[in-house]
């Protein structure tokens, strides 16, 4: 069983990020995507998580500073 970790920081999420996540989800048994930054109002982050929920092997870790 192989696991990959992909860490992202900042906004916006680009099509390049989504392409990497799609390829990694297909190539590894498990993928952990770490998103760092101020995420409370990040619509693109929320949309990305919703879109990637079709993959059973992708988990998201959200890392954001205290308000």
Secondary structure, 3 states (H helix, E strand, C coil): CCEEEEEEECCCCCHHHHHHHHHHHHHCCEEEEEEECCCCCCHHHHHHHHHHCCCCCEEEEEECCCC
